[in-house]
Amino acid sequence: MKNLLLASTFDDFGDKIEIVSGLSLSSKNVVCIPTAAYGQDNRDWLEPEMEQIKKRAAHFSSFDIAGKSQDETETAMQDADIIYVTGGNTYYLLEHIQKSGFAAVLKEKLDQGCYYFGCSAGAVVAGPRIDFIEDMDDASRGTPDGYGAMALVDFLVMPHIDHAKYGPKALAIVSNLKSKNQKIIGLRDDQALHIQDNFIEIY
């Protein structure tokens, strides 16, 4: 069964996490992948973002997939009930998803009933590709082998459509892609997508 919670930021969505997901995090082991954040210079937002999950979880650990093998990644996530990928640079994140074998490990965990939480870049890589994000992100920070992402869903996810800095660009991208009949869902910073197999709701 596929269980996903995709958001712009859990900092704004924190109080709804357990209600929407139907999970009591107090009994869950969360493994956080903060790798995308290390692909950009400003990470002041990272701790408040992670704190929304950390303070609710039974156990919370971080694992940076950069430089890790697939075996190391699999070992780090073997006991996870929730795998949580933060925001940051999408290109840097995708590069290390590819190099670490993260997608293969994640899909196996999802088949076992694990949840995937993705914020911002972590939500974007859940879709089939990331190249549509280029006007909002710095492509020079990562060198992925192509722009194909994890394809956990068959549509694109655009976070931050109401963000003071990124909102205008995000809305323009959504409008442009919709005009070309491409499947894309835009999320405000206080919204999230809850996906269980083929059942999708926006909160």
Contacts in CASP RR format, 6 or more apart in sequence:
PFRMAT RR
TARGET T0000
AUTHOR 0000-0000-0000
METHOD contacts of the structure
MODEL  1
MKNLLLASTFDDFGDKIEIVSGLSLSSKNVVCIPTAAYGQDNRDWLEPEM
EQIKKRAAHFSSFDIAGKSQDETETAMQDADIIYVTGGNTYYLLEHIQKS
GFAAVLKEKLDQGCYYFGCSAGAVVAGPRIDFIEDMDDASRGTPDGYGAM
ALVDFLVMPHIDHAKYGPKALAIVSNLKSKNQKIIGLRDDQALHIQDNFI
EIY
1 110 0 8 1.000
1 113 0 8 1.000
1 196 0 8 1.000
1 197 0 8 1.000
2 110 0 8 1.000
2 152 0 8 1.000
2 195 0 8 1.000
2 196 0 8 1.000
2 197 0 8 1.000
3 21 0 8 1.000
3 110 0 8 1.000
3 113 0 8 1.000
3 114 0 8 1.000
3 115 0 8 1.000
3 116 0 8 1.000
3 195 0 8 1.000
3 196 0 8 1.000
4 115 0 8 1.000
4 116 0 8 1.000
4 117 0 8 1.000
4 118 0 8 1.000
4 126 0 8 1.000
4 152 0 8 1.000
4 153 0 8 1.000
4 193 0 8 1.000
4 194 0 8 1.000
4 195 0 8 1.000
4 196 0 8 1.000
5 17 0 8 1.000
5 20 0 8 1.000
5 21 0 8 1.000
5 115 0 8 1.000
5 116 0 8 1.000
5 117 0 8 1.000
5 118 0 8 1.000
5 192 0 8 1.000
5 193 0 8 1.000
5 194 0 8 1.000
5 195 0 8 1.000
6 117 0 8 1.000
6 118 0 8 1.000
6 119 0 8 1.000
6 122 0 8 1.000
6 123 0 8 1.000
6 126 0 8 1.000
6 153 0 8 1.000
6 157 0 8 1.000
6 187 0 8 1.000
6 192 0 8 1.000
6 193 0 8 1.000
6 195 0 8 1.000
7 13 0 8 1.000
7 117 0 8 1.000
7 118 0 8 1.000
7 119 0 8 1.000
7 120 0 8 1.000
7 123 0 8 1.000
7 159 0 8 1.000
7 187 0 8 1.000
7 191 0 8 1.000
7 192 0 8 1.000
7 193 0 8 1.000
8 119 0 8 1.000
8 120 0 8 1.000
8 123 0 8 1.000
8 159 0 8 1.000
8 160 0 8 1.000
8 161 0 8 1.000
8 163 0 8 1.000
8 187 0 8 1.000
8 188 0 8 1.000
8 189 0 8 1.000
8 190 0 8 1.000
8 191 0 8 1.000
8 192 0 8 1.000
9 45 0 8 1.000
9 49 0 8 1.000
9 119 0 8 1.000
9 120 0 8 1.000
9 159 0 8 1.000
9 160 0 8 1.000
9 189 0 8 1.000
10 17 0 8 1.000
10 49 0 8 1.000
10 52 0 8 1.000
10 53 0 8 1.000
10 117 0 8 1.000
10 119 0 8 1.000
11 45 0 8 1.000
11 48 0 8 1.000
11 49 0 8 1.000
11 52 0 8 1.000
12 189 0 8 1.000
12 190 0 8 1.000
13 52 0 8 1.000
13 189 0 8 1.000
13 190 0 8 1.000
13 191 0 8 1.000
13 192 0 8 1.000
14 52 0 8 1.000
16 192 0 8 1.000
16 203 0 8 1.000
17 23 0 8 1.000
17 25 0 8 1.000
17 52 0 8 1.000
17 53 0 8 1.000
17 56 0 8 1.000
18 24 0 8 1.000
18 25 0 8 1.000
18 56 0 8 1.000
20 192 0 8 1.000
20 194 0 8 1.000
20 201 0 8 1.000
20 203 0 8 1.000
21 115 0 8 1.000
21 194 0 8 1.000
23 82 0 8 1.000
23 115 0 8 1.000
25 53 0 8 1.000
25 56 0 8 1.000
25 57 0 8 1.000
25 58 0 8 1.000
25 82 0 8 1.000
26 56 0 8 1.000
26 57 0 8 1.000
26 58 0 8 1.000
27 58 0 8 1.000
27 81 0 8 1.000
28 57 0 8 1.000
28 58 0 8 1.000
28 59 0 8 1.000
28 81 0 8 1.000
28 82 0 8 1.000
29 57 0 8 1.000
29 58 0 8 1.000
29 59 0 8 1.000
29 61 0 8 1.000
29 79 0 8 1.000
29 80 0 8 1.000
29 81 0 8 1.000
29 82 0 8 1.000
30 53 0 8 1.000
30 54 0 8 1.000
30 57 0 8 1.000
30 59 0 8 1.000
30 60 0 8 1.000
30 61 0 8 1.000
30 80 0 8 1.000
30 81 0 8 1.000
30 82 0 8 1.000
30 83 0 8 1.000
30 84 0 8 1.000
30 117 0 8 1.000
31 61 0 8 1.000
31 62 0 8 1.000
31 63 0 8 1.000
31 76 0 8 1.000
31 77 0 8 1.000
31 79 0 8 1.000
31 80 0 8 1.000
31 82 0 8 1.000
31 83 0 8 1.000
31 84 0 8 1.000
32 50 0 8 1.000
32 53 0 8 1.000
32 54 0 8 1.000
32 60 0 8 1.000
32 61 0 8 1.000
32 62 0 8 1.000
32 63 0 8 1.000
32 84 0 8 1.000
32 85 0 8 1.000
32 86 0 8 1.000
33 62 0 8 1.000
33 63 0 8 1.000
33 64 0 8 1.000
33 65 0 8 1.000
33 83 0 8 1.000
33 84 0 8 1.000
33 85 0 8 1.000
33 86 0 8 1.000
33 102 0 8 1.000
34 46 0 8 1.000
34 50 0 8 1.000
34 62 0 8 1.000
34 64 0 8 1.000
34 86 0 8 1.000
35 64 0 8 1.000
35 65 0 8 1.000
35 66 0 8 1.000
35 85 0 8 1.000
35 86 0 8 1.000
35 92 0 8 1.000
35 93 0 8 1.000
35 96 0 8 1.000
36 85 0 8 1.000
36 86 0 8 1.000
36 87 0 8 1.000
36 88 0 8 1.000
36 89 0 8 1.000
36 90 0 8 1.000
36 92 0 8 1.000
36 93 0 8 1.000
36 120 0 8 1.000
36 121 0 8 1.000
36 122 0 8 1.000
37 43 0 8 1.000
37 46 0 8 1.000
37 86 0 8 1.000
37 87 0 8 1.000
37 88 0 8 1.000
38 64 0 8 1.000
38 66 0 8 1.000
38 92 0 8 1.000
39 88 0 8 1.000
39 89 0 8 1.000
39 92 0 8 1.000
39 93 0 8 1.000
39 141 0 8 1.000
39 142 0 8 1.000
40 88 0 8 1.000
40 89 0 8 1.000
40 92 0 8 1.000
40 138 0 8 1.000
40 141 0 8 1.000
46 86 0 8 1.000
49 86 0 8 1.000
49 87 0 8 1.000
49 119 0 8 1.000
50 60 0 8 1.000
50 62 0 8 1.000
50 86 0 8 1.000
53 60 0 8 1.000
53 82 0 8 1.000
53 84 0 8 1.000
53 117 0 8 1.000
54 60 0 8 1.000
57 82 0 8 1.000
61 76 0 8 1.000
63 73 0 8 1.000
63 76 0 8 1.000
63 77 0 8 1.000
65 73 0 8 1.000
65 96 0 8 1.000
65 97 0 8 1.000
65 99 0 8 1.000
65 100 0 8 1.000
65 102 0 8 1.000
66 96 0 8 1.000
66 99 0 8 1.000
66 100 0 8 1.000
67 96 0 8 1.000
67 99 0 8 1.000
67 100 0 8 1.000
68 76 0 8 1.000
68 96 0 8 1.000
68 100 0 8 1.000
69 100 0 8 1.000
70 100 0 8 1.000
70 101 0 8 1.000
70 102 0 8 1.000
70 104 0 8 1.000
70 105 0 8 1.000
72 100 0 8 1.000
73 100 0 8 1.000
73 101 0 8 1.000
73 102 0 8 1.000
73 105 0 8 1.000
74 105 0 8 1.000
77 83 0 8 1.000
77 105 0 8 1.000
77 106 0 8 1.000
77 109 0 8 1.000
80 109 0 8 1.000
80 114 0 8 1.000
81 114 0 8 1.000
81 115 0 8 1.000
82 114 0 8 1.000
82 115 0 8 1.000
82 116 0 8 1.000
82 117 0 8 1.000
83 106 0 8 1.000
83 109 0 8 1.000
83 114 0 8 1.000
83 115 0 8 1.000
83 116 0 8 1.000
83 117 0 8 1.000
84 116 0 8 1.000
84 117 0 8 1.000
84 118 0 8 1.000
84 119 0 8 1.000
85 93 0 8 1.000
85 116 0 8 1.000
85 117 0 8 1.000
85 118 0 8 1.000
85 119 0 8 1.000
85 121 0 8 1.000
85 122 0 8 1.000
85 125 0 8 1.000
86 118 0 8 1.000
86 119 0 8 1.000
86 120 0 8 1.000
86 121 0 8 1.000
86 122 0 8 1.000
87 93 0 8 1.000
87 118 0 8 1.000
87 119 0 8 1.000
87 120 0 8 1.000
87 121 0 8 1.000
87 122 0 8 1.000
88 120 0 8 1.000
88 121 0 8 1.000
89 121 0 8 1.000
89 137 0 8 1.000
89 138 0 8 1.000
89 141 0 8 1.000
89 142 0 8 1.000
90 121 0 8 1.000
90 122 0 8 1.000
90 124 0 8 1.000
90 125 0 8 1.000
90 130 0 8 1.000
90 133 0 8 1.000
90 137 0 8 1.000
91 130 0 8 1.000
91 137 0 8 1.000
91 138 0 8 1.000
91 139 0 8 1.000
91 140 0 8 1.000
91 141 0 8 1.000
91 142 0 8 1.000
91 143 0 8 1.000
91 144 0 8 1.000
92 141 0 8 1.000
92 142 0 8 1.000
93 121 0 8 1.000
93 122 0 8 1.000
93 125 0 8 1.000
94 125 0 8 1.000
94 130 0 8 1.000
94 142 0 8 1.000
94 144 0 8 1.000
94 147 0 8 1.000
94 148 0 8 1.000
94 149 0 8 1.000
95 142 0 8 1.000
95 143 0 8 1.000
95 144 0 8 1.000
95 145 0 8 1.000
96 102 0 8 1.000
97 103 0 8 1.000
97 125 0 8 1.000
97 144 0 8 1.000
97 149 0 8 1.000
97 150 0 8 1.000
98 144 0 8 1.000
98 145 0 8 1.000
103 150 0 8 1.000
106 114 0 8 1.000
106 116 0 8 1.000
106 150 0 8 1.000
106 152 0 8 1.000
107 150 0 8 1.000
107 152 0 8 1.000
110 116 0 8 1.000
110 152 0 8 1.000
116 126 0 8 1.000
116 152 0 8 1.000
118 126 0 8 1.000
119 159 0 8 1.000
120 159 0 8 1.000
120 160 0 8 1.000
121 137 0 8 1.000
123 157 0 8 1.000
123 159 0 8 1.000
123 187 0 8 1.000
123 193 0 8 1.000
124 130 0 8 1.000
124 133 0 8 1.000
124 149 0 8 1.000
124 156 0 8 1.000
124 157 0 8 1.000
124 158 0 8 1.000
124 159 0 8 1.000
125 149 0 8 1.000
125 150 0 8 1.000
126 149 0 8 1.000
126 150 0 8 1.000
126 152 0 8 1.000
126 153 0 8 1.000
126 157 0 8 1.000
127 149 0 8 1.000
127 150 0 8 1.000
127 151 0 8 1.000
127 152 0 8 1.000
127 153 0 8 1.000
127 154 0 8 1.000
127 155 0 8 1.000
127 156 0 8 1.000
127 157 0 8 1.000
128 148 0 8 1.000
128 149 0 8 1.000
128 151 0 8 1.000
128 153 0 8 1.000
128 154 0 8 1.000
128 155 0 8 1.000
128 156 0 8 1.000
129 147 0 8 1.000
129 148 0 8 1.000
129 149 0 8 1.000
129 156 0 8 1.000
130 144 0 8 1.000
130 147 0 8 1.000
130 148 0 8 1.000
130 149 0 8 1.000
131 147 0 8 1.000
131 148 0 8 1.000
132 156 0 8 1.000
132 158 0 8 1.000
132 173 0 8 1.000
132 177 0 8 1.000
132 184 0 8 1.000
133 158 0 8 1.000
133 173 0 8 1.000
135 169 0 8 1.000
135 172 0 8 1.000
135 173 0 8 1.000
136 160 0 8 1.000
136 166 0 8 1.000
136 169 0 8 1.000
136 170 0 8 1.000
136 173 0 8 1.000
153 195 0 8 1.000
154 183 0 8 1.000
155 183 0 8 1.000
155 184 0 8 1.000
155 185 0 8 1.000
156 177 0 8 1.000
156 182 0 8 1.000
156 183 0 8 1.000
156 184 0 8 1.000
156 185 0 8 1.000
157 184 0 8 1.000
157 185 0 8 1.000
157 186 0 8 1.000
157 187 0 8 1.000
157 193 0 8 1.000
158 170 0 8 1.000
158 173 0 8 1.000
158 174 0 8 1.000
158 184 0 8 1.000
158 185 0 8 1.000
158 186 0 8 1.000
158 187 0 8 1.000
159 166 0 8 1.000
159 170 0 8 1.000
159 186 0 8 1.000
159 187 0 8 1.000
159 189 0 8 1.000
160 166 0 8 1.000
160 167 0 8 1.000
160 170 0 8 1.000
160 187 0 8 1.000
160 189 0 8 1.000
161 167 0 8 1.000
161 170 0 8 1.000
161 171 0 8 1.000
161 174 0 8 1.000
161 186 0 8 1.000
161 187 0 8 1.000
161 188 0 8 1.000
162 188 0 8 1.000
162 189 0 8 1.000
163 170 0 8 1.000
163 189 0 8 1.000
170 186 0 8 1.000
173 184 0 8 1.000
174 184 0 8 1.000
174 186 0 8 1.000
177 184 0 8 1.000
178 184 0 8 1.000
185 193 0 8 1.000
185 202 0 8 1.000
187 193 0 8 1.000
187 202 0 8 1.000
191 202 0 8 1.000
191 203 0 8 1.000
192 202 0 8 1.000
192 203 0 8 1.000
193 200 0 8 1.000
193 201 0 8 1.000
193 202 0 8 1.000
193 203 0 8 1.000
194 200 0 8 1.000
194 201 0 8 1.000
194 202 0 8 1.000
194 203 0 8 1.000
END
